[in-house]
Amino acid sequence: MVTALDANGLAVGLTISSFNTVSLDPALIVWSLQLSSRHLAVFETTSSYAINILSQEQAEISNLFASSLDHPFDAVAWAPGLAGVPLLAGCCAWFEVDNFQQLDGGDHRLYLGNVKRFAADPVPRPLVFHDGGYASLSALHTR
């Protein structure tokens, strides 16, 4: 999940299929957003956002933010992080980042984020989407 605040200070979020580390020094991550996304303008202009790593118990949240509902934050618990960006409760980890650089990549825009703060909860296991559905890491390991 990527979360941010729009120009009016309203929480915005969307489910993304993946993100990756780019560099450890400085700490940079990358993710992409389709150019036709209704959230494109927010992420083009926001100075900060968060990558929320959902836990296995949060498949419903993943589905909620993948939908076209206008106010999905009404249905989830969250707290403001650095620069006020939404940090979802119950996640495995949170990356709070500055919107460092944007690059065109075909029909997507690539976002490089400079990690400002990282936190993790070692208890919940991460939510994994694989082969068209949600799976557990232990199930993938036995394949």
Secondary structure, 3 states (H helix, E strand, C coil): CEEEECCCCCEEEECCCCCEEEEECCEEEEEEEECCCCCHHHHHHCCEEEEEECEHHHHHHHHHHHCCCCCHHHHCCEEECHHHCEEECCCCEEEEEEEEEEEEECCEEEEEEEEEEEEECCCCCECEEECCEEECHHHHHCC
